[in-house]
Amino acid sequence: MADSPLSISAANSDGQALKKFQITTDVASKKDFTYGKNVAQSIYSTIYGNQTYFWLRNNRFRKNRQIANGKIDMSVFMDRLEMNSKANFVNINWKSIIIGNTIVARLVGSWMSRKEKVTVTATDTTSSMMKQRAADEAEYMYQNKETLAYLQQASGVPIIPKDQFIAEDKDELDQWIMEFNHLPEEILYSITCNNVFEANGWNDVLKQRLLHDSAEVGLVCTYTWMDEEGEVHVQWIRPENAIYSYSDFPDFRDTTYRGHILSMKISEIRARYGKANGGSLSEEDIFALAQSSKEYQLTDKIKWMQDWNVAWLRPYDEWNIDLMQFEIKTLDSDGYTVTKTKKNGSTIIRKGKPEKLDDNQQYLEEKKWNIYEGVYCPVTQKMIKWDIKKNMIRPQDPKEIGNAEFSYSFYMYDPYDMRNVAVPEKIEEPIEQMILSRLKIQQLVAKMVPAGAAIDVDAMQELDLGLGDSVKPLDVQRIWEQTGKLYYRGRDAEGNRIPVPITELANTGFAPQLNALIQLYQFHYQVLKDELGEDPNLMSQAAQPRVSASNIQASRQLANNATEYMYDAYIYVMEETAKKVACLINKSVTYGAKRYRNLLNEQDVVDRNFLATIKMLPTDYDLANLQGMINNAIASNPQFVVYLDPFKAMRMAKENVELGELYFRQAQKRYIKTEQENASNNSQQNAEAQQASIQAKMQADSAIEQQKSLTKEKEIILQGVFDLAKANIPVPAELQQLVMSMLQNVTVPITVQNQQQEQALMQQQQQMQQQQQAEMQQQGMGQEQGQEGEQMSPEEQQMMMEQQMQQQ
């Protein structure tokens, strides 16, 4: 530990004060202001100086911030290109590329789309028994739901509670017990914790700020505390201002002290630490602090006056002072002397240790961890506050009641020797080379020589176009520039060859250099992607219209795998903060604060142990999957919408996708069960109808066969009777009655049928007569007009009627 960058002995020779403070267990001596000042100076000595860990860390943080915000110092590249003198012969735009800001903004933007909330679980014995009882009741209701429903319907007395969960099957029961068996106190406690985070701005602005810290510097910090009114506050701490001791863990669990540098107004210092509010600072002490402010000047005539002790407004109230606020975790012991009286054997307990113990006395020590809080002004070396922290965060579990937690929550992912590598540091080298490549491209373009021509003046003078007159060289050049053609005689008057007067000079060296610089830029861009672990353009490519949803999800998964640990840092620090918020809420409600009484009462939290965790809410991809399943189910089975409310399912899924899926599966089971029952009923009805039809057919066939048999028997008997009659043989006496009955059975239906037929014929004749009379009346009217002179006789009319009846 002595070789660590935060070793006190390596920073100053007076660093033993903190070590002695840790060894000492006497609370009275530790609470002394002088002791606290020595400890504060020992801590501050690790911060002050240009070679300390915090100074080097903040330099790295500052450079990372500049890269992430596109504010890179371009003077370095002026030196590399040797253009830092006053006279430069090429004009270059020295603005930095903003690719670092683009990468960080995309990462933070993708992380901001994720949602999370605080969930609270009661781990004490009473709560565990209550949840077990609820699970047993749900299992009992599941096993006896038919019997209970029958008894409730038969008696008319409600047996099953209205809010009682009744599972459809064993899998649903197991899932409810594992995921949804929550006590009302747990739900209220979760709502209260989420309200605390929302009231402090952690759902939007501060979350974005913390995610930027994780991506840009690799360190995230929060500060959780409770005020005098019992209200819990969660503050964001800038990583550059955080101070801490050496740690081997990313969550700084083994640190001795934690704190931060803050700037506070004089009016706020007076409100917190002034004597009028229970502090240790008089107004004269506060003015001495104000003299260390940057706003203080000796020429402004602001001097100490006694009137400022009772003044309402002072000219230095809005001045800012830099302070160091810190906390130290140490082990303290409280001693008690137990005396057992000799007279009546009673026990007397007194705090402290006497100089000499009697035979009937015993000295006992109770050791527990405490957090000491200090506020120190480095400029004036004034100790403003030093005491055991009020509203200390202690675990709710009674077995850990002697422990204490820091108000500060720090997390640094992948630490090595208290340093790590954030996104800007990863891509610093390729970004610098990309900037240099772009500057060289600007330089090449600015100094590029345009395409030209070489003109032979002697050849221009000897030029003869064959027109019989002299041609000016500028006219020849103008003809060549405008038309690209040049006509001339190739030989002079003496027959000598005349060279080409104008030759084009192409700048062929520019293009290869430009292509080489472009390839160099692309090479370093590939290096940037390799260092970062993902392609910054991956998500923009995946979001193209022709790309399927599966490819988009695959691209997101690749991006998450490369940078997920940075988002995990935010989750870890928020989960630790949520645990501290839960502890302070318990203390606030238990000791009578009214801030959260609208949700929680004392009986809801007393003797309870609530454990807070961070749970991720469903992503857009999860919701889209559930929405797709619901749409497909309704499209394939339109009647399914009767059993499932799609809007209710999506509202439930936005908070808990498992709950939405459970509701969807329940609706599916109800729909399948109903369809099976309908199919079974239809099948049973069809079978009964078929059976009845078969039975009816069998009965009809049996009746027909029986009738045929009787008819056959009658025919045989009648044939025998007729044969006996032909042979003049009398019918036996024992058969005469049977024969008479059979003859009656044969003759009576024939007689009845003949009578019916005669009646039908008579009715038909009457109808025909009425019709003929009506026709005759109509014909008689025509005969009266002289169309027919003769009339038919009655005999002819009778014959005509008989002929018509025969035809019919």
C-alpha positions in Angstrom: 0.0 0.0 0.0 2.9 2.3 0.5 3.6 2.4 -3.2 0.1 3.3 -4.1 -0.6 6.7 -5.7 -2.8 7.6 -2.7 -0.3 6.7 0.0 -0.3 9.4 2.6 3.3 8.8 3.6 4.3 9.3 0.0 2.5 12.7 -0.1 3.7 14.4 3.1 5.6 13.7 6.3 2.6 14.5 8.5 0.4 11.8 7.1 0.3 9.8 10.3 -2.7 11.7 11.6 -5.1 9.6 9.6 -3.5 6.4 10.6 -3.6 7.4 14.3 -7.3 8.3 13.9 -8.0 4.8 12.6 -6.2 3.1 15.4 -7.9 5.2 18.2 -11.3 4.0 19.3 -12.0 6.7 21.9 -14.9 8.8 20.6 -14.2 11.8 22.9 -10.7 12.3 21.6 -11.7 11.8 17.9 -14.4 14.5 18.1 -11.9 17.2 19.0 -11.6 19.9 16.3 -7.8 19.9 16.4 -7.8 16.2 15.7 -10.2 16.7 12.9 -8.1 19.5 11.4 -5.0 17.3 11.4 -7.0 14.6 9.6 -8.3 17.1 7.0 -4.9 18.5 6.4 -3.6 15.0 5.9 -6.3 14.2 3.3 -5.8 17.6 1.5 -2.1 16.9 1.2 -2.9 14.1 -1.2 -4.8 16.5 -3.4 -2.6 19.6 -3.4 0.4 19.6 -5.8 1.1 19.1 -9.5 2.4 15.5 -9.1 -0.3 14.0 -7.0 -2.7 11.3 -8.1 -5.7 13.7 -8.2 -3.8 16.3 -10.2 -2.8 13.7 -12.9 -6.2 12.2 -12.9 -7.9 15.5 -13.5 -5.5 16.3 -16.3 -6.6 13.1 -18.0 -10.2 13.8 -17.3 -9.9 17.3 -18.8 -8.4 15.9 -22.0 -11.1 13.3 -22.2 -13.7 16.0 -21.9 -12.2 18.1 -24.6 -12.1 15.1 -27.0 -15.7 14.1 -26.2 -16.9 17.7 -26.8 -14.9 18.5 -29.9 -12.6 21.0 -28.1 -9.2 19.5 -29.0 -6.2 21.8 -28.7 -5.0 22.3 -32.3 -1.7 24.0 -31.4 -0.1 20.6 -31.2 -0.8 20.0 -34.9 0.6 23.5 -35.8 3.9 22.3 -34.3 3.7 19.0 -36.3 3.1 20.8 -39.6 5.6 23.6 -38.7 3.0 26.2 -39.1 3.1 27.9 -35.8 5.1 30.9 -37.0 3.6 34.2 -37.8 4.1 33.9 -41.6 2.3 30.8 -43.0 2.1 30.3 -46.7 -1.0 28.1 -46.8 -4.4 28.9 -45.2 -5.8 25.9 -43.2 -8.9 25.6 -41.2 -7.7 24.5 -37.7 -11.0 23.4 -36.4 -11.0 20.0 -34.8 -13.2 17.1 -36.1 -16.2 16.3 -33.9 -16.1 12.5 -34.2 -15.4 12.1 -30.5 -18.5 14.0 -29.6 -20.6 12.0 -32.1 -19.4 8.7 -30.7 -20.1 9.7 -27.0 -23.5 11.3 -28.0 -24.6 8.1 -29.7 -23.6 6.0 -26.8 -25.4 8.2 -24.3 -28.4 8.5 -26.6 -28.8 4.7 -26.8 -28.4 4.3 -23.0 -31.0 7.0 -22.4 -33.6 5.0 -24.3 -33.3 2.3 -21.6 -35.6 2.6 -18.6 -35.1 1.3 -15.1 -36.9 1.6 -11.7 -36.2 0.8 -8.1 -37.8 -2.4 -6.8 -37.8 -3.2 -3.0 -37.9 -6.6 -1.4 -38.6 -7.2 2.3 -36.1 -9.7 3.6 -37.0 -9.8 7.3 -38.6 -12.8 9.0 -42.0 -11.3 9.3 -42.2 -10.3 5.7 -40.9 -13.7 4.6 -43.6 -15.4 6.6 -46.3 -13.2 5.1 -45.2 -13.9 1.6 -45.1 -17.6 2.3 -48.6 -17.5 3.7 -49.8 -15.7 0.6 -48.1 -18.4 -1.6 -49.8 -21.2 0.5 -53.2 -19.5 0.1 -52.7 -19.2 -3.7 -51.7 -22.8 -3.9 -54.7 -23.9 -1.8 -57.0 -21.8 -4.0 -55.5 -23.4 -7.1 -56.0 -26.9 -5.8 -59.6 -26.4 -4.6 -60.9 -23.7 -6.9 -63.8 -25.8 -8.3 -65.0 -26.9 -4.9 -64.8 -23.3 -3.5 -66.6 -21.9 -6.5 -69.4 -24.5 -6.1 -69.7 -23.7 -2.3 -69.7 -20.0 -2.9 -72.4 -20.3 -5.6 -74.5 -22.7 -3.5 -74.3 -20.8 -0.3 -74.4 -17.2 -1.7 -71.7 -16.3 0.8 -68.4 -14.9 -0.7 -65.7 -17.5 0.1 -63.0 -16.4 -2.4 -61.7 -12.9 -1.8 -62.0 -10.5 -4.8 -58.3 -9.7 -4.9 -57.2 -13.4 -4.5 -55.0 -14.7 -7.3 -56.2 -18.0 -8.7 -53.9 -19.7 -11.1 -55.0 -21.4 -14.3 -52.3 -24.1 -14.0 -49.2 -25.1 -12.0 -46.8 -23.2 -14.2 -48.7 -20.0 -13.7 -48.8 -20.5 -10.0 -45.0 -21.1 -9.8 -44.4 -17.9 -11.9 -46.7 -15.8 -9.6 -44.9 -17.1 -6.5 -41.5 -16.3 -8.0 -42.1 -12.9 -9.6 -45.4 -11.4 -8.5 -45.8 -12.3 -4.8 -45.3 -8.9 -3.3 -46.5 -7.4 -0.1 -48.3 -4.0 -0.1 -45.5 -2.6 2.0 -43.0 -3.6 -0.6 -45.0 -1.9 -3.3 -45.4 1.3 -1.3 -41.7 1.3 -0.4 -40.8 0.9 -4.1 -43.1 3.9 -5.0 -41.5 6.0 -2.3 -37.9 5.2 -3.5 -38.8 6.0 -7.1 -40.4 9.2 -6.1 -37.2 10.3 -4.3 -35.2 9.7 -7.5 -37.7 11.4 -9.6 -37.9 14.5 -7.3 -34.1 14.8 -7.5 -34.1 14.7 -11.3 -32.6 11.3 -11.8 -35.0 10.2 -14.6 -33.7 12.7 -17.2 -31.1 15.4 -16.6 -28.9 13.8 -13.9 -29.1 10.4 -15.5 -27.7 11.9 -18.7 -25.0 13.6 -16.8 -24.0 10.4 -15.0 -23.9 8.5 -18.3 -21.7 11.2 -19.8 -19.3 10.8 -16.9 -19.2 7.0 -17.4 -18.4 7.4 -21.1 -16.0 10.3 -20.9 -14.0 9.8 -17.7 -15.0 6.3 -16.5 -16.0 7.4 -12.9 -19.5 8.0 -11.6 -20.3 9.6 -8.2 -23.4 10.4 -6.1 -24.0 11.8 -2.7 -27.0 10.7 -0.6 -28.1 12.5 2.6 -31.2 13.4 4.6 -32.0 16.9 5.9 -33.5 18.0 9.2 -37.0 17.6 7.8 -36.5 13.9 7.0 -36.3 14.5 3.2 -33.8 12.4 1.3 -31.6 14.1 -1.3 -29.5 12.4 -4.0 -26.9 14.7 -5.6 -24.6 14.3 -8.6 -20.9 14.7 -7.9 -18.6 15.8 -10.7 -15.8 13.2 -10.9 -13.1 15.9 -11.1 -14.2 17.0 -7.6 -14.3 13.5 -6.0 -11.7 12.5 -3.5 -11.1 9.1 -2.0 -8.5 6.7 -0.6 -6.9 3.9 -2.4 -9.1 0.9 -3.3 -8.7 -2.4 -5.2 -12.4 -2.6 -6.1 -14.5 -0.8 -8.7 -17.1 0.2 -6.2 -14.5 1.5 -3.7 -15.8 -0.7 -0.9 -12.5 -0.8 1.0 -11.9 3.0 1.0 -11.1 4.7 4.3 -12.4 8.2 3.4 -14.5 9.7 0.6 -15.4 13.3 -0.1 -15.5 16.0 -2.7 -14.5 19.6 -3.4 -17.4 22.0 -3.6 -18.0 25.7 -4.0 -20.4 27.2 -1.4 -21.8 30.7 -1.0 -21.2 32.6 2.2 -24.9 32.8 2.9 -25.2 29.0 2.6 -22.2 28.5 4.9 -23.9 30.8 7.5 -27.1 28.8 7.2 -25.4 25.5 7.7 -22.5 26.2 10.0 -23.3 29.5 11.7 -23.7 29.7 15.5 -27.2 31.0 15.1 -28.1 27.6 13.5 -26.1 25.4 15.9 -22.8 25.6 14.1 -19.3 26.7 15.2 -18.7 29.8 13.1 -19.3 33.3 14.3 -19.9 36.2 11.9 -16.3 37.3 12.2 -15.2 33.8 11.3 -17.4 33.9 8.3 -15.9 37.2 7.2 -12.5 35.7 7.5 -13.6 32.9 5.2 -15.0 35.5 2.8 -11.6 37.2 2.6 -10.3 34.0 0.9 -12.8 34.4 -1.9 -11.8 35.4 -5.4 -14.2 38.3 -5.2 -12.4 39.9 -2.3 -10.1 42.8 -3.0 -8.3 45.1 -0.7 -9.3 48.1 -2.7 -13.1 47.6 -2.4 -13.1 49.0 1.1 -15.0 46.0 2.5 -13.7 45.6 6.1 -15.0 44.0 9.2 -17.7 45.9 11.1 -19.6 44.9 14.2 -22.9 45.9 12.6 -22.6 42.8 10.3 -23.4 40.6 13.3 -27.0 41.7 13.2 -27.4 42.8 9.6 -29.9 41.2 7.2 -27.9 41.6 4.1 -24.1 41.8 3.7 -22.1 42.7 0.6 -20.1 39.4 0.8 -23.1 37.0 1.1 -23.0 35.9 -2.5 -19.3 35.3 -2.7 -18.1 31.7 -3.3 -15.7 29.7 -1.1 -14.0 26.4 -2.1 -14.4 23.8 0.6 -13.5 20.2 1.1 -16.2 18.0 2.5 -15.3 14.5 3.5 -16.3 11.4 5.5 -14.2 8.9 7.3 -15.2 5.5 8.4 -13.7 4.3 11.6 -14.2 1.8 14.4 -15.3 3.3 17.8 -16.0 1.7 21.1 -18.3 2.7 23.9 -17.3 1.4 27.4 -19.7 0.5 30.2 -19.1 -0.5 33.8 -21.5 -3.2 35.0 -21.9 -3.3 38.8 -23.7 -6.0 40.7 -24.7 -4.8 44.2 -23.8 -7.0 47.1 -26.9 -6.0 49.2 -29.8 -7.1 46.9 -27.9 -8.4 43.8 -29.3 -5.7 41.4 -27.3 -4.7 38.3 -26.2 -1.1 37.7 -24.8 0.0 34.3 -22.7 3.2 34.0 -21.0 4.6 31.0 -17.2 4.9 31.2 -14.4 3.0 33.0 -13.4 3.8 36.6 -9.8 4.0 37.6 -10.0 0.8 39.6 -12.5 -2.0 39.2 -14.0 -3.6 42.4 -14.6 -7.3 42.7 -18.3 -6.9 41.9 -17.6 -4.7 38.8 -17.0 -5.6 35.1 -15.9 -3.4 32.2 -17.5 -4.1 28.8 -16.9 -2.5 25.4 -19.3 -2.2 22.5 -17.6 -1.7 19.2 -19.3 -0.3 16.1 -18.5 1.5 12.9 -19.1 5.3 12.7 -18.9 7.9 10.0 -17.2 11.2 10.9 -18.0 14.2 8.7 -15.7 17.1 8.2 -15.8 20.4 6.3 -12.5 22.1 5.8 -11.5 25.4 4.1 -8.0 24.8 2.5 -7.2 28.4 1.8 -7.7 29.6 5.4 -6.9 26.2 6.9 -10.1 26.5 9.0 -12.0 23.5 10.2 -15.7 24.4 9.7 -17.4 21.2 10.9 -16.1 18.1 12.5 -18.4 15.6 14.3 -20.1 12.2 14.0 -22.4 12.4 11.0 -26.0 13.0 11.8 -28.6 10.7 10.0 -25.8 8.2 9.4 -26.7 5.5 6.9 -26.8 2.1 8.7 -28.1 -1.2 7.3 -31.7 -2.1 8.2 -30.7 -5.7 8.9 -30.4 -6.0 12.7 -27.4 -8.4 12.3 -25.5 -5.5 10.6 -26.7 -2.7 12.8 -23.2 -2.0 14.0 -22.0 -1.2 10.4 -22.1 2.2 8.7 -22.1 3.3 5.0 -20.6 6.3 3.3 -23.0 8.9 1.9 -20.9 8.9 -1.2 -21.3 6.2 -3.9 -18.4 5.8 -6.4 -17.9 3.4 -9.2 -14.9 3.1 -11.6 -15.1 0.3 -14.2 -12.0 -1.8 -15.0 -9.7 0.0 -12.5 -6.0 -0.7 -12.5 -3.9 1.2 -10.0 -6.9 3.5 -9.5 -7.0 4.4 -13.2 -9.0 3.2 -16.1 -9.6 3.9 -19.8 -12.7 5.8 -20.9 -14.0 6.2 -24.5 -12.0 9.4 -25.4 -8.8 7.9 -24.1 -9.4 4.8 -26.2 -9.8 6.7 -29.5 -7.4 9.5 -28.8 -4.5 8.3 -31.0 -6.6 7.4 -34.1 -8.5 10.7 -33.8 -5.2 12.7 -33.7 -4.0 10.8 -36.8 -7.4 11.4 -38.5 -7.1 15.1 -37.7 -3.6 15.1 -39.1 -4.7 13.4 -42.3 -7.5 15.9 -42.8 -5.1 18.8 -42.3 -2.7 17.3 -44.8 -5.6 17.0 -47.3 -6.3 20.7 -46.7 -2.7 21.5 -47.3 -2.5 19.4 -50.4 -5.7 20.9 -51.9 -4.5 24.4 -51.0 -1.1 23.9 -52.6 -2.4 21.9 -55.6 -1.0 23.2 -59.0 -3.7 23.4 -61.6 -3.3 21.7 -65.0 -1.4 24.0 -67.5 0.5 24.1 -70.8 4.1 24.6 -71.9 4.4 27.2 -74.7 7.4 27.3 -77.1 7.9 31.0 -77.8 10.3 30.3 -80.8 7.8 28.0 -82.3 5.0 30.5 -81.8 7.1 33.1 -83.7 7.6 30.8 -86.6 4.0 29.7 -86.6 2.3 30.1 -90.0 -1.3 29.3 -90.4 -1.1 29.5 -94.2 -3.2 32.7 -94.4 -0.4 34.9 -95.7 -0.3 37.1 -92.7 1.4 37.0 -89.3 -0.4 35.6 -86.2 0.0 37.0 -82.7 1.0 34.4 -80.1 -1.8 35.4 -77.8 -4.3 34.8 -80.5 -2.9 31.3 -81.1 -3.1 30.6 -77.3 -6.7 31.8 -77.3 -7.7 29.6 -80.2 -6.1 26.5 -78.5 -7.8 27.3 -75.1 -11.2 27.8 -76.7 -11.2 25.0 -79.3 -8.5 22.6 -78.1 -7.3 22.5 -81.8 -4.3 24.2 -83.4 -3.5 24.2 -87.1 0.0 25.2 -88.2 2.7 24.4 -90.8 5.2 21.9 -89.5 8.2 23.3 -91.5 9.6 26.8 -92.0 10.6 28.4 -95.3 13.9 26.6 -95.2 12.3 23.2 -94.6 13.3 22.8 -91.0 10.9 21.1 -88.7 9.0 23.4 -86.3 8.3 21.8 -82.9 4.8 21.8 -81.3 4.2 25.3 -80.0 1.8 24.4 -77.1 2.1 21.2 -75.0 -0.5 20.4 -72.2 1.0 19.8 -68.8 -1.3 17.6 -66.6 -0.9 17.6 -62.8 -0.7 13.8 -62.3 1.0 13.9 -58.9 -2.0 15.3 -57.0 -4.4 12.4 -57.3 -2.1 9.7 -55.9 -1.2 11.8 -52.9 -4.9 12.6 -52.3 -5.9 8.9 -52.5 -3.0 8.0 -50.2 -4.2 10.5 -47.6 -7.8 9.3 -47.9 -6.7 5.7 -47.4 -4.6 6.8 -44.4 -7.8 8.5 -42.9 -9.8 5.3 -43.5 -7.0 3.2 -41.9 -7.1 5.2 -38.7 -10.9 5.1 -38.8 -10.6 1.4 -38.8 -8.2 1.6 -35.9 -10.7 3.8 -34.1 -13.4 1.1 -34.6 -11.1 -1.6 -33.3 -10.2 0.4 -30.2 -13.8 1.3 -29.5 -15.0 -2.3 -30.1 -17.9 -1.2 -32.3 -18.6 0.7 -35.5 -20.0 4.2 -34.8 -22.1 4.0 -37.9 -23.5 0.5 -37.0 -26.8 1.7 -35.8 -27.3 4.2 -38.6 -26.7 1.3 -41.1 -29.0 -1.0 -39.2 -31.8 1.5 -39.2 -32.1 1.6 -43.0 -35.6 0.8 -44.4 -34.7 -2.5 -46.1 -32.9 -3.9 -43.1 -35.0 -6.4 -41.2 -35.8 -6.1 -37.5 -33.6 -9.1 -36.7 -30.5 -7.4 -38.2 -31.3 -4.2 -36.2 -31.4 -6.2 -33.0 -28.2 -8.0 -33.9 -26.5 -4.6 -34.5 -27.7 -3.3 -31.2 -26.5 -6.5 -29.4 -23.0 -6.0 -31.0 -22.9 -2.4 -29.8 -24.1 -3.3 -26.3 -21.4 -6.0 -26.0 -18.7 -3.5 -26.7 -19.8 -0.8 -24.3 -22.2 -2.5 -21.9 -19.8 -2.2 -19.0 -20.0 1.6 -19.2 -23.7 1.5 -18.7 -23.3 -1.1 -16.0 -21.3 1.4 -14.0 -24.4 3.7 -13.9 -26.6 0.7 -12.9 -24.1 -0.3 -10.1 -23.8 3.2 -8.6 -27.6 3.8 -8.8 -28.3 0.4 -7.1 -25.9 1.3 -4.2 -27.5 4.7 -4.0 -31.0 3.1 -3.9 -30.0 0.9 -1.0 -28.9 4.1 0.9 -32.1 5.8 0.0 -34.1 2.9 1.3 -32.2 3.0 4.6 -32.8 6.7 5.0 -36.5 6.5 4.2 -36.8 3.8 6.9 -35.1 6.1 9.4 -37.2 9.1 8.3 -40.5 7.3 8.8 -39.5 5.4 11.9 -38.4 8.5 13.8 -41.5 10.5 13.0 -40.7 12.6 10.0 -43.8 13.6 8.0 -42.2 13.9 4.6 -43.2 10.4 3.4 -46.2 9.8 5.6 -48.6 10.1 2.7 -47.2 6.7 1.4 -45.7 5.0 4.4 -46.6 4.8 8.1 -44.5 3.8 11.0 -46.2 0.3 11.3 -45.3 -0.3 7.6 -41.5 -0.1 8.3 -40.9 -0.8 11.9 -38.8 -4.0 12.4 -38.7 -4.4 8.7 -35.7 -4.9 6.4 -36.2 -3.6 2.9 -33.6 -4.3 0.2 -33.6 -2.0 -2.8 -32.4 -3.0 -6.2 -32.5 -1.6 -9.7 -34.6 -3.4 -12.2 -34.5 -2.7 -16.0 -37.8 -1.9 -17.6 -38.8 -3.6 -20.9 -37.0 -2.3 -24.0 -38.8 -1.3 -27.2 -37.7 -4.6 -28.7 -39.3 -6.6 -25.9 -42.5 -4.6 -26.3 -42.5 -5.0 -30.1 -42.1 -8.8 -29.7 -45.2 -8.9 -27.4 -47.2 -6.6 -29.7 -46.3 -8.8 -32.7 -47.5 -12.0 -30.9 -50.7 -10.3 -29.9 -51.4 -9.0 -33.4 -50.7 -12.4 -34.9 -52.9 -14.2 -32.4 -55.8 -11.8 -33.1 -55.3 -11.9 -36.9 -55.4 -15.7 -37.0 -58.2 -16.0 -34.5 -60.5 -12.9 -34.5 -62.5 -14.2 -31.6 -59.4 -14.1 -29.4 -59.9 -10.4 -28.8 -62.9 -11.3 -26.6 -60.5 -12.9 -24.1 -57.6 -10.4 -24.4 -57.6 -6.6 -24.1 -54.5 -5.6 -26.3 -54.3 -2.1 -24.7 -54.3 -3.5 -21.2 -51.6 -6.0 -22.1 -49.3 -3.3 -23.5 -49.9 -1.0 -20.5 -48.9 -3.9 -18.2 -45.9 -4.8 -20.3 -44.5 -1.2 -20.2 -43.9 -1.7 -16.5 -43.3 -5.4 -16.4 -43.1 -7.4 -19.6 -43.3 -10.7 -17.7 -46.7 -9.5 -16.3 -47.9 -8.7 -19.8 -46.8 -12.1 -21.1 -48.6 -13.8 -18.2 -51.8 -11.9 -19.0 -51.4 -12.9 -22.7 -50.8 -16.6 -21.8 -53.9 -16.6 -19.5 -56.0 -15.3 -22.3 -54.6 -17.9 -24.6 -55.4 -20.7 -22.2 -59.0 -19.4 -21.7 -59.5 -19.2 -25.4 -58.1 -22.7 -26.0 -60.1 -24.1 -23.2 -63.3 -22.5 -24.5 -62.7 -23.7 -28.0 -62.0 -27.2 -26.8 -65.2 -27.2 -24.8 -67.2 -26.0 -27.8 -65.7 -28.6 -30.0 -66.4 -31.3 -27.5 -70.0 -30.1 -27.1 -70.5 -30.0 -30.9 -69.0 -33.4 -31.3 -71.2 -34.8 -28.5 -74.3 -33.2 -30.1 -73.4 -34.6 -33.5 -72.9 -38.1 -32.0 -76.2 -37.9 -30.2 -78.0 -36.7 -33.4 -76.4 -39.5 -35.4 -77.4 -42.1 -32.8 -81.0 -40.9 -32.7 -81.1 -40.9 -36.5 -79.8 -44.5 -36.6 -82.3 -45.6 -34.0 -85.2 -43.9 -35.8 -84.1 -45.6 -39.1 -83.8 -49.0 -37.3 -87.3 -48.6 -35.8 -88.7 -47.6 -39.2 -87.0 -50.5 -40.9 -88.3 -52.8 -38.2 -91.9 -51.5 -38.6 -91.7 -51.9 -42.4 -90.4 -55.4 -42.1 -93.1 -56.2 -39.6 -95.8 -54.7 -41.8 -94.4 -56.7 -44.8 -94.5 -59.9 -42.7 -98.1 -59.3 -41.6 -99.1 -58.5 -45.2 -97.5 -61.7 -46.4 -99.2 -63.7 -43.7 -102.6 -62.1 -44.7 -101.9 -62.9 -48.3 -101.1 -66.5 -47.5 -104.3 -66.9 -45.3 -106.5 -65.2 -47.9 -105.0 -67.3 -50.7 -105.8 -70.4 -48.7 -109.4 -69.2 -48.1 -109.9 -68.5 -51.8 -108.4 -71.9 -52.7 -110.9 -73.6 -50.2 -113.7 -71.6 -51.7 -112.8 -72.7 -55.3 -112.8 -76.3 -54.1 -116.1 -75.9 -52.3 -114.5 -76.7 -49.1 -115.9 -74.9 -46.1 -113.6 -72.9 -43.9 -112.9 -74.6 -40.6 -114.9 -73.3 -37.7 -111.8 -72.3 -35.7 -110.6 -70.2 -38.6 -113.9 -68.5 -39.5 -113.5 -65.7 -36.9 -109.9 -65.1 -38.1 -111.0 -65.0 -41.7 -113.8 -62.6 -41.0 -111.4 -60.3 -39.1 -108.9 -60.4 -42.0 -111.6 -59.7 -44.5 -112.8 -56.8 -42.5 -109.3 -55.5 -42.3 -109.0 -55.7 -46.0 -112.5 -54.5 -47.0 -113.0 -51.7 -44.5 -110.0 -49.7 -45.7 -111.0 -50.2 -49.3 -114.6 -49.1 -48.5 -113.3 -46.0 -46.6 -111.0 -45.2 -49.5 -113.8 -45.6 -52.0 -116.0 -43.3 -50.0 -113.3 -40.7 -49.8 -112.7 -40.9 -53.5 -116.5 -40.6 -54.2 -116.7 -37.6 -51.9 -113.7 -36.0 -53.7 -115.3 -36.6 -57.1 -118.6 -35.1 -56.0 -116.8 -32.0 -54.6 -114.9 -31.7 -57.9 -118.1 -32.1 -59.9 -119.8 -29.4 -57.9 -116.8 -27.1 -58.4 -116.9 -27.8 -62.2 -120.6 -27.1 -62.3 -120.2 -23.8 -60.6 -117.4 -22.9 -63.0 -119.5 -23.9 -66.0 -122.4 -21.9 -64.8 -120.2 -18.9 -64.4 -118.9 -19.4 -67.9 -122.4 -20.0 -69.3 -123.5 -16.7 -67.7 -120.7 -15.0 -69.5 -121.5 -16.7 -72.7 -125.2 -15.9 -72.3 -124.4 -12.3 -72.2 -122.6 -12.6 -75.5 -125.4 -14.6 -77.0 -127.8 -11.8 -76.1 -125.8 -9.6 -78.4 -126.5 -11.9 -81.4 -123.2 -13.7 -81.7 -124.7 -17.1 -81.3 -128.4 -17.8 -82.2 -128.7 -21.3 -81.0 -128.7 -22.7 -77.5 -127.5 -26.1 -76.4 -130.0 -28.6 -75.1 -129.7 -30.0 -71.6 -128.7 -33.4 -72.9 -125.8 -31.8 -74.8 -124.7 -29.8 -71.8 -124.7 -33.0 -69.8 -122.6 -34.8 -72.3 -120.1 -31.9 -72.5 -119.7 -31.9 -68.7 -119.0 -35.7 -68.7 -116.4 -35.4 -71.5 -114.6 -32.6 -69.5 -114.7 -34.7 -66.3 -113.3 -37.7 -68.2 -110.5 -35.6 -69.6 -109.6 -34.3 -66.2 
